[in-house]
Amino acid sequence: MPLKKLHPEFLRHAEFILPVDSGRPQSVVIRRSISAAYYAVWHCVCFAWSQKFSPELQQMLSRSPDHKQVKTAAGKIKGNKSDWMTGDCCADLNQMCEDFIRLQEMRHEADYNITTILQKQDAVEALSRAKRFIQTFETQNRDVTLGMDCLLLESIGLKKPSR
């Protein structure tokens, strides 16, 4: 069975739980919104990769990527240090990698560092980054598609054959 797109649901959830009024939301609401924004992007990445494979494998493969390895791979691509990139990282892909890295850092802060005082603006930033990442991904331009493929190859540690 083909994998369902979960990233739009996570993004809607992140927006839904964050109140639009000017008051200060509860800390837990800010933290959950940041976490949901990150997971919207995470599920977008997992969905993109699973689509490379047959429907029978998609469900299993969607849970296979490792968060830390993807962050490391995004850093390599952003820094033009990926063996798989055939040229410099385009501006859209560079922004996607930056957004992924920052969102993962924000999620870790929100989920694990309970002494940090987070502001509503932090959740707004996370939502903005997640929306931009997903919107760029969904444009499916050639450079972004190639970059997502390179992100997959880097994150699973596949070495480029030397000639």
MDAnalysis code that builds the backbone (N, CA, C; Angstrom):
import MDAnalysis as mda
import numpy as np

u = mda.Universe.empty(489, n_residues=163, atom_resindex=np.repeat(np.arange(163), 3), trajectory=True)
u.add_TopologyAttr("name", ["N", "CA", "C"] * 163)
u.add_TopologyAttr("resid", np.arange(1, 164))
u.add_TopologyAttr("resname", ["MET", "PRO", "LEU", "LYS", "LYS", "LEU", "HIS", "PRO", "GLU", "PHE", "LEU", "ARG", "HIS", "ALA", "GLU", "PHE", "ILE", "LEU", "PRO", "VAL", "ASP", "SER", "GLY", "ARG", "PRO", "GLN", "SER", "VAL", "VAL", "ILE", "ARG", "ARG", "SER", "ILE", "SER", "ALA", "ALA", "TYR", "TYR", "ALA", "VAL", "TRP", "HIS", "CYS", "VAL", "CYS", "PHE", "ALA", "TRP", "SER", "GLN", "LYS", "PHE", "SER", "PRO", "GLU", "LEU", "GLN", "GLN", "MET", "LEU", "SER", "ARG", "SER", "PRO", "ASP", "HIS", "LYS", "GLN", "VAL", "LYS", "THR", "ALA", "ALA", "GLY", "LYS", "ILE", "LYS", "GLY", "ASN", "LYS", "SER", "ASP", "TRP", "MET", "THR", "GLY", "ASP", "CYS", "CYS", "ALA", "ASP", "LEU", "ASN", "GLN", "MET", "CYS", "GLU", "ASP", "PHE", "ILE", "ARG", "LEU", "GLN", "GLU", "MET", "ARG", "HIS", "GLU", "ALA", "ASP", "TYR", "ASN", "ILE", "THR", "THR", "ILE", "LEU", "GLN", "LYS", "GLN", "ASP", "ALA", "VAL", "GLU", "ALA", "LEU", "SER", "ARG", "ALA", "LYS", "ARG", "PHE", "ILE", "GLN", "THR", "PHE", "GLU", "THR", "GLN", "ASN", "ARG", "ASP", "VAL", "THR", "LEU", "GLY", "MET", "ASP", "CYS", "LEU", "LEU", "LEU", "GLU", "SER", "ILE", "GLY", "LEU", "LYS", "LYS", "PRO", "SER", "ARG"])
u.atoms.positions = np.array([
    [0.843, -1.185, 0.000],
    [0.000, 0.000, 0.000],
    [0.888, 1.247, 0.000],
    [0.621, 2.197, -0.901],
    [1.440, 3.423, -0.947],
    [1.359, 4.196, 0.366],
    [2.450, 4.845, 0.688],
    [2.535, 5.605, 1.932],
    [1.667, 6.860, 1.860],
    [0.963, 7.137, 2.946],
    [0.130, 8.330, 3.049],
    [1.016, 9.534, 3.368],
    [0.688, 10.672, 2.794],
    [1.393, 11.917, 3.114],
    [0.951, 12.384, 4.497],
    [1.876, 12.379, 5.445],
    [1.555, 12.839, 6.798],
    [1.973, 14.283, 7.036],
    [2.912, 14.782, 6.239],
    [3.448, 16.117, 6.528],
    [2.398, 17.226, 6.492],
    [1.403, 17.189, 5.600],
    [0.389, 18.258, 5.671],
    [-0.399, 18.227, 6.986],
    [-0.659, 17.026, 7.502],
    [-1.402, 16.910, 8.756],
    [-0.592, 17.444, 9.937],
    [0.699, 17.128, 9.974],
    [1.548, 17.638, 11.053],
    [1.638, 19.162, 10.993],
    [1.723, 19.697, 9.786],
    [1.805, 21.147, 9.632],
    [0.509, 21.813, 10.099],
    [-0.626, 21.256, 9.699],
    [-1.920, 21.794, 10.154],
    [-2.033, 21.710, 11.678],
    [-1.569, 20.618, 12.245],
    [-1.624, 20.451, 13.703],
    [-0.763, 21.505, 14.401],
    [0.438, 21.730, 13.877],
    [1.342, 22.732, 14.469],
    [0.701, 24.117, 14.450],
    [-0.017, 24.425, 13.371],
    [-0.705, 25.718, 13.265],
    [-1.924, 25.766, 14.184],
    [-2.665, 24.677, 14.216],
    [-3.916, 24.615, 14.967],
    [-3.705, 24.828, 16.463],
    [-2.661, 24.223, 17.013],
    [-2.488, 24.298, 18.465],
    [-1.902, 25.625, 18.929],
    [-1.347, 26.399, 18.006],
    [-0.770, 27.692, 18.383],
    [-1.840, 28.772, 18.242],
    [-2.257, 29.391, 19.335],
    [-3.322, 30.396, 19.249],
    [-2.890, 31.629, 18.446],
    [-3.840, 32.222, 17.745],
    [-3.534, 33.396, 16.928],
    [-3.658, 34.703, 17.708],
    [-4.273, 34.658, 18.885],
    [-4.409, 35.902, 19.650],
    [-3.047, 36.362, 20.168],
    [-3.022, 37.556, 20.708],
    [-1.750, 38.157, 21.125],
    [-1.285, 37.711, 22.510],
    [-2.094, 36.920, 23.191],
    [-1.701, 36.456, 24.523],
    [-0.571, 35.430, 24.469],
    [0.036, 35.219, 25.626],
    [1.128, 34.243, 25.703],
    [0.541, 32.848, 25.896],
    [0.798, 31.930, 24.935],
    [0.307, 30.562, 25.100],
    [1.082, 29.829, 26.200],
    [0.509, 28.768, 26.699],
    [1.199, 27.941, 27.681],
    [2.483, 27.391, 27.055],
    [3.463, 27.167, 27.897],
    [4.752, 26.642, 27.450],
    [4.593, 25.334, 26.675],
    [3.720, 24.460, 27.154],
    [3.537, 23.167, 26.497],
    [2.986, 23.338, 25.083],
    [2.155, 24.338, 24.868],
    [1.594, 24.596, 23.540],
    [2.699, 25.045, 22.585],
    [3.557, 25.930, 23.040],
    [4.684, 26.392, 22.222],
    [5.582, 25.208, 21.883],
    [5.900, 24.409, 22.883],
    [6.787, 23.255, 22.679],
    [6.188, 22.246, 21.707],
    [4.923, 21.952, 21.845],
    [4.268, 20.978, 20.951],
    [4.171, 21.518, 19.533],
    [3.944, 22.807, 19.387],
    [3.875, 23.402, 18.058],
    [5.227, 23.310, 17.352],
    [6.302, 23.599, 18.073],
    [7.652, 23.496, 17.504],
    [7.934, 22.050, 17.104],
    [7.602, 21.128, 17.982],
    [7.833, 19.713, 17.703],
    [7.035, 19.252, 16.484],
    [5.776, 19.647, 16.412],
    [4.938, 19.258, 15.269],
    [5.454, 19.868, 13.969],
    [5.976, 21.088, 14.023],
    [6.548, 21.721, 12.822],
    [7.744, 20.914, 12.327],
    [8.604, 20.502, 13.253],
    [9.749, 19.670, 12.852],
    [9.260, 18.359, 12.245],
    [8.299, 17.720, 12.893],
    [7.831, 16.433, 12.390],
    [7.094, 16.558, 11.057],
    [6.544, 17.704, 10.760],
    [5.980, 17.927, 9.425],
    [7.089, 17.804, 8.383],
    [8.212, 18.441, 8.660],
    [9.356, 18.379, 7.740],
    [9.936, 16.969, 7.715],
    [10.066, 16.355, 8.872],
    [10.615, 14.997, 8.940],
    [9.782, 14.031, 8.093],
    [8.460, 14.098, 8.238],
    [7.605, 13.197, 7.469],
    [7.603, 13.547, 5.984],
    [7.851, 14.778, 5.654],
    [8.017, 15.166, 4.251],
    [9.259, 14.482, 3.673],
    [10.359, 14.526, 4.414],
    [11.605, 13.872, 3.987],
    [11.383, 12.365, 3.847],
    [10.777, 11.751, 4.843],
    [10.528, 10.304, 4.795],
    [9.620, 9.931, 3.626],
    [8.600, 10.750, 3.385],
    [7.699, 10.502, 2.265],
    [8.454, 10.587, 0.940],
    [9.278, 11.608, 0.794],
    [10.036, 11.788, -0.454],
    [10.886, 10.561, -0.746],
    [11.536, 10.065, 0.269],
    [12.406, 8.907, 0.064],
    [11.622, 7.639, -0.201],
    [10.528, 7.462, 0.508],
    [9.762, 6.226, 0.338],
    [9.211, 6.116, -1.081],
    [8.971, 7.252, -1.721],
    [8.417, 7.245, -3.073],
    [9.394, 6.699, -4.111],
    [10.637, 6.560, -3.734],
    [11.647, 6.011, -4.643],
    [11.509, 4.496, -4.771],
    [10.681, 3.890, -3.916],
    [10.602, 2.438, -3.839],
    [9.181, 1.949, -4.106],
    [9.050, 0.655, -4.288],
    [7.746, 0.059, -4.583],
    [6.803, 0.241, -3.391],
    [5.495, 0.285, -3.665],
    [4.519, 0.480, -2.595],
    [4.643, -0.547, -1.461],
    [5.068, -1.762, -1.787],
    [5.204, -2.798, -0.759],
    [6.277, -2.448, 0.276],
    [7.269, -1.675, -0.122],
    [8.368, -1.321, 0.777],
    [8.201, 0.050, 1.429],
    [7.315, 0.867, 0.907],
    [7.221, 2.259, 1.347],
    [6.955, 2.406, 2.837],
    [6.025, 1.642, 3.373],
    [5.673, 1.764, 4.790],
    [6.881, 1.478, 5.684],
    [7.585, 0.402, 5.370],
    [8.746, 0.015, 6.163],
    [9.871, 1.045, 6.013],
    [10.117, 1.492, 4.797],
    [11.213, 2.424, 4.545],
    [10.948, 3.812, 5.109],
    [9.695, 4.171, 5.252],
    [9.376, 5.512, 5.760],
    [9.840, 5.695, 7.202],
    [10.067, 4.608, 7.917],
    [10.499, 4.684, 9.314],
    [11.993, 4.412, 9.461],
    [12.699, 4.260, 8.346],
    [14.109, 3.874, 8.392],
    [15.104, 5.015, 8.553],
    [14.855, 6.204, 8.002],
    [15.875, 7.260, 8.134],
    [16.173, 7.591, 9.594],
    [17.387, 8.023, 9.840],
    [17.844, 8.382, 11.177],
    [17.965, 9.905, 11.263],
    [17.374, 10.498, 12.287],
    [17.337, 11.952, 12.429],
    [18.732, 12.577, 12.423],
    [19.626, 12.024, 13.200],
    [20.976, 12.593, 13.307],
    [21.731, 12.479, 11.981],
    [21.584, 11.352, 11.304],
    [22.272, 11.168, 10.024],
    [21.732, 12.126, 8.963],
    [20.437, 12.377, 8.992],
    [19.861, 13.323, 8.030],
    [20.376, 14.731, 8.320],
    [20.461, 15.096, 9.593],
    [20.993, 16.416, 9.952],
    [22.443, 16.550, 9.483],
    [23.239, 15.520, 9.701],
    [24.634, 15.536, 9.251],
    [24.703, 15.658, 7.733],
    [23.860, 14.900, 7.041],
    [23.826, 14.953, 5.577],
    [23.408, 16.338, 5.088],
    [22.427, 16.940, 5.752],
    [21.984, 18.289, 5.371],
    [23.126, 19.286, 5.530],
    [23.911, 19.132, 6.581],
    [25.070, 20.004, 6.781],
    [26.107, 19.838, 5.683],
    [26.324, 18.603, 5.249],
    [27.278, 18.351, 4.158],
    [26.797, 18.982, 2.858],
    [25.527, 18.807, 2.563],
    [24.988, 19.358, 1.316],
    [25.021, 20.878, 1.361],
    [24.604, 21.447, 2.472],
    [24.607, 22.905, 2.635],
    [26.016, 23.470, 2.492],
    [27.003, 22.753, 2.981],
    [28.390, 23.210, 2.913],
    [29.118, 22.788, 1.646],
    [28.367, 22.261, 0.673],
    [28.951, 21.774, -0.589],
    [30.046, 20.737, -0.344],
    [29.825, 19.873, 0.638],
    [30.802, 18.833, 0.962],
    [30.272, 17.423, 0.683],
    [29.161, 17.332, 0.006],
    [28.589, 16.031, -0.327],
    [29.267, 15.472, -1.571],
    [29.676, 14.229, -1.482],
    [30.261, 13.569, -2.654],
    [29.235, 13.371, -3.760],
    [27.972, 13.349, -3.392],
    [26.918, 13.053, -4.359],
    [26.453, 14.269, -5.155],
    [26.656, 15.450, -4.652],
    [26.224, 16.652, -5.380],
    [27.124, 16.853, -6.594],
    [26.507, 17.119, -7.722],
    [27.273, 17.301, -8.959],
    [27.680, 18.751, -9.178],
    [27.219, 19.630, -8.347],
    [27.565, 21.049, -8.432],
    [27.306, 21.686, -7.086],
    [27.328, 23.005, -7.059],
    [27.047, 23.710, -5.813],
    [25.579, 23.554, -5.434],
    [25.330, 23.639, -4.163],
    [23.981, 23.556, -3.614],
    [23.200, 24.800, -4.054],
    [22.040, 24.602, -4.702],
    [21.226, 25.740, -5.137],
    [20.645, 26.453, -3.914],
    [20.211, 27.680, -4.106],
    [19.697, 28.497, -2.997],
    [18.509, 27.834, -2.297],
    [17.587, 27.251, -3.067],
    [16.417, 26.595, -2.461],
    [16.828, 25.409, -1.600],
    [17.719, 24.586, -2.121],
    [18.169, 23.416, -1.372],
    [18.972, 23.836, -0.148],
    [19.795, 24.857, -0.300],
    [20.559, 25.382, 0.827],
    [19.614, 25.813, 1.953],
    [18.540, 26.519, 1.590],
    [17.563, 26.967, 2.584],
    [16.848, 25.783, 3.224],
    [16.505, 24.778, 2.419],
    [15.851, 23.587, 2.964],
    [16.747, 22.897, 3.993],
    [18.024, 22.757, 3.658],
    [18.964, 22.116, 4.586],
    [19.107, 22.938, 5.861],
    [19.206, 24.252, 5.701],
    [19.300, 25.131, 6.873],
    [18.046, 25.018, 7.734],
    [16.883, 25.006, 7.084],
    [15.625, 24.884, 7.828],
    [15.547, 23.546, 8.560],
    [15.949, 22.464, 7.901],
    [15.912, 21.158, 8.557],
    [16.796, 21.152, 9.801],
    [18.023, 21.624, 9.644],
    [18.974, 21.642, 10.760],
    [18.432, 22.480, 11.911],
    [17.957, 23.674, 11.602],
    [17.450, 24.573, 12.649],
    [16.200, 23.997, 13.327],
    [15.305, 23.426, 12.534],
    [14.097, 22.833, 13.114],
    [14.437, 21.671, 14.046],
    [15.422, 20.865, 13.656],
    [15.802, 19.761, 14.536],
    [16.373, 20.294, 15.850],
    [17.181, 21.341, 15.767],
    [17.726, 21.960, 16.983],
    [16.608, 22.544, 17.845],
    [15.654, 23.207, 17.200],
    [14.529, 23.788, 17.933],
    [13.688, 22.703, 18.601],
    [13.463, 21.608, 17.892],
    [12.679, 20.512, 18.464],
    [13.386, 19.915, 19.673],
    [14.678, 19.716, 19.558],
    [15.429, 19.176, 20.698],
    [15.319, 20.111, 21.902],
    [15.433, 21.393, 21.653],
    [15.312, 22.377, 22.738],
    [13.908, 22.315, 23.345],
    [12.899, 22.250, 22.486],
    [11.511, 22.232, 22.963],
    [11.164, 20.934, 23.691],
    [11.663, 19.822, 23.190],
    [11.281, 18.526, 23.760],
    [12.124, 18.091, 24.955],
    [13.378, 18.518, 25.006],
    [14.278, 17.954, 26.012],
    [14.835, 18.945, 27.024],
    [14.817, 20.230, 26.731],
    [15.392, 21.208, 27.654],
    [14.268, 21.995, 28.323],
    [13.754, 21.447, 29.385],
    [12.585, 22.064, 30.030],
    [12.921, 23.349, 30.777],
    [14.199, 23.639, 30.960],
    [14.573, 24.886, 31.637],
    [14.582, 26.075, 30.678],
    [14.598, 25.806, 29.388],
    [14.578, 26.883, 28.400],
    [13.190, 27.503, 28.339],
    [13.151, 28.825, 28.392],
    [11.879, 29.538, 28.259],
    [11.698, 29.889, 26.790],
    [10.702, 29.269, 26.190],
    [10.419, 29.501, 24.776],
    [9.302, 30.529, 24.638],
    [9.386, 31.306, 23.584],
    [8.398, 32.340, 23.303],
    [7.503, 31.897, 22.141],
    [6.371, 32.535, 22.026],
    [5.474, 32.251, 20.909],
    [6.205, 32.465, 19.587],
    [7.083, 33.461, 19.530],
    [7.835, 33.751, 18.310],
    [8.687, 32.552, 17.874],
    [9.155, 31.752, 18.829],
    [9.924, 30.552, 18.491],
    [9.057, 29.565, 17.707],
    [7.821, 29.396, 18.138],
    [6.901, 28.505, 17.429],
    [6.532, 29.082, 16.066],
    [6.364, 30.396, 15.999],
    [6.067, 31.053, 14.719],
    [7.227, 30.840, 13.746],
    [8.457, 30.971, 14.246],
    [9.635, 30.726, 13.400],
    [9.664, 29.277, 12.913],
    [9.394, 28.340, 13.806],
    [9.393, 26.924, 13.425],
    [8.348, 26.651, 12.348],
    [7.164, 27.211, 12.523],
    [6.105, 27.048, 11.520],
    [6.515, 27.641, 10.180],
    [7.115, 28.806, 10.212],
    [7.562, 29.465, 8.984],
    [8.600, 28.613, 8.251],
    [9.544, 28.077, 9.000],
    [10.576, 27.226, 8.398],
    [9.966, 25.945, 7.815],
    [9.052, 25.343, 8.541],
    [8.420, 24.112, 8.064],
    [7.606, 24.372, 6.798],
    [6.840, 25.452, 6.793],
    [6.050, 25.796, 5.603],
    [6.947, 26.028, 4.397],
    [8.033, 26.766, 4.602],
    [8.954, 27.062, 3.497],
    [9.579, 25.770, 2.963],
    [10.026, 24.889, 3.864],
    [10.636, 23.624, 3.458],
    [9.664, 22.815, 2.601],
    [8.451, 22.637, 3.112],
    [7.462, 21.807, 2.417],
    [7.038, 22.441, 1.102],
    [6.842, 23.750, 1.101],
    [6.465, 24.433, -0.139],
    [7.564, 24.273, -1.192],
    [8.807, 24.421, -0.790],
    [9.918, 24.257, -1.728],
    [9.987, 22.821, -2.219],
    [9.830, 21.872, -1.312],
    [9.832, 20.462, -1.702],
    [8.739, 20.187, -2.726],
    [7.569, 20.722, -2.494],
    [6.428, 20.426, -3.362],
    [6.507, 21.092, -4.729],
    [7.408, 22.055, -4.905],
    [7.590, 22.631, -6.244],
    [8.235, 21.621, -7.177],
    [8.970, 20.672, -6.587],
    [9.610, 19.596, -7.345],
    [10.479, 20.099, -8.497],
    [11.218, 21.194, -8.255],
    [12.135, 21.604, -9.314],
    [13.313, 20.646, -9.347],
    [13.981, 20.594, -10.461],
    [15.037, 19.609, -10.715],
    [16.139, 19.653, -9.658],
    [16.598, 20.843, -9.307],
    [17.686, 20.970, -8.335],
    [17.284, 20.460, -6.950],
    [16.052, 20.752, -6.550],
    [15.576, 20.302, -5.241],
    [15.413, 18.782, -5.241],
    [14.863, 18.223, -6.316],
    [14.708, 16.770, -6.411],
    [16.059, 16.079, -6.357],
    [17.019, 16.584, -7.104],
    [18.373, 16.027, -7.074],
    [18.966, 16.153, -5.674],
    [18.769, 17.293, -5.055],
    [19.285, 17.509, -3.708],
    [18.681, 16.559, -2.688],
    [17.373, 16.306, -2.793],
    [16.728, 15.357, -1.879],
    [17.277, 13.949, -2.093],
    [17.556, 13.601, -3.344],
    [18.171, 12.300, -3.624],
    [19.558, 12.217, -2.983],
    [20.326, 13.285, -3.105],
    [21.667, 13.320, -2.503],
    [21.580, 13.263, -0.981],
    [20.567, 13.915, -0.416],
    [20.355, 13.868, 1.031],
    [20.111, 12.425, 1.482],
    [19.319, 11.688, 0.718],
    [19.069, 10.279, 1.020],
    [20.371, 9.484, 0.970],
    [21.112, 9.644, -0.106],
    [22.350, 8.879, -0.272],
    [23.359, 9.202, 0.827],
    [23.483, 10.486, 1.161],
    [24.396, 10.896, 2.243],
    [23.949, 10.334, 3.589],
    [22.646, 10.398, 3.855],
    [22.162, 10.019, 5.183],
    [22.233, 8.514, 5.430],
    [22.205, 7.720, 4.374],
    [22.341, 6.272, 4.579],
    [23.799, 5.834, 4.483],
    [24.681, 6.800, 4.235],
    [26.111, 6.504, 4.226],
    [26.601, 5.791, 2.985],
    [25.813, 5.847, 1.925],
    [26.230, 5.206, 0.680],
    [27.385, 5.990, 0.078],
    [28.456, 5.308, -0.211],
    [29.651, 5.957, -0.759],
    [29.572, 6.012, -2.275],
    [29.973, 7.145, -2.813],
    [30.006, 7.315, -4.260],
    [31.191, 6.513, -4.801],
    [30.942, 5.677, -5.816],
    [32.049, 4.887, -6.359],
    [33.085, 5.786, -7.028],
    [34.335, 5.458, -6.833],
    [35.390, 6.240, -7.491],
    [35.678, 5.620, -8.846],
    [36.066, 6.430, -9.763],
    [36.336, 5.945, -11.125],
    [37.797, 5.857, -11.349],
])
